[in-house]
């Protein structure tokens, strides 16, 4: 095991998304890497996934996360996915499993789902409008992201 997670890279994202897709996990990429998938850059160190809160999905997500070198996901109990508390997976990289960012659940953002091709890998994320719904906080990075998202939406992006 590593002593600390390193910042996630685009290749980490691709590897993780491939594993999620192969497992049949129900997820939506949110956060800075979702902005990246839409063509906007912002520094980040982790990958944020909005996941469906069911035990079955918990098993699928846990299986996918085992692609990470330290195998930290072995400690995840799929029943936790029904509790609604975010789960931080600190492995070679950090992956945050979110259940309701800004009170937006997987089911609520599913209508905003977009599948974006990222180097030949289909990434399940949400539209710019959907991302904006997850940025309604007072955190400085969310305020900046919301400004970028509003401008992109106004520009027809």
QUITA-V178537 format. One record per helix or strand of 3 or more residues. SS is the DSSP state (~ for helix, > for strand). FROM is the first residue (numbers start at 1). TO is the last residue. If there is no record, write none. Layout:
BEGIN
ss->SS from->FROM to->TO
ss->SS from->FROM to->TO
END
This chain:
BEGIN
ss->~ from->10 to->23
ss->> from->27 to->30
ss->~ from->32 to->37
ss->> from->46 to->51
ss->~ from->55 to->65
ss->~ from->72 to->75
ss->~ from->78 to->82
ss->> from->87 to->90
ss->> from->94 to->98
ss->~ from->106 to->112
ss->> from->113 to->118
ss->> from->121 to->126
ss->~ from->128 to->133
ss->~ from->140 to->154
END
